[in-house]
Amino acid sequence: MKRKVTKWVGLVIITAAVGGLLSGCAWSIGSDRCAGKVVAPPTRGQELIDLKKAKDQGAITEEEYQAQRKKIMEK
């Protein structure tokens, strides 16, 4: 009896692992794709806020900021 249970548990684990690989979930670690969540694209306002933060932290120059801001506003 113990062997049958062990055999079934092993089969379930293998099936789950193969199913995860075939569905692509194994390759999307860190994303919400396999968690069943729908992630909305950022709003224009959020993009502008993020862009301003990048400029304030010195990650981008004033020129890069203005160019990206223009692109966002034209969307």
Long-range contacts (C-beta under 8 A, 24 or more apart in sequence): 44-72, 44-73, 44-75, 47-72, 48-72
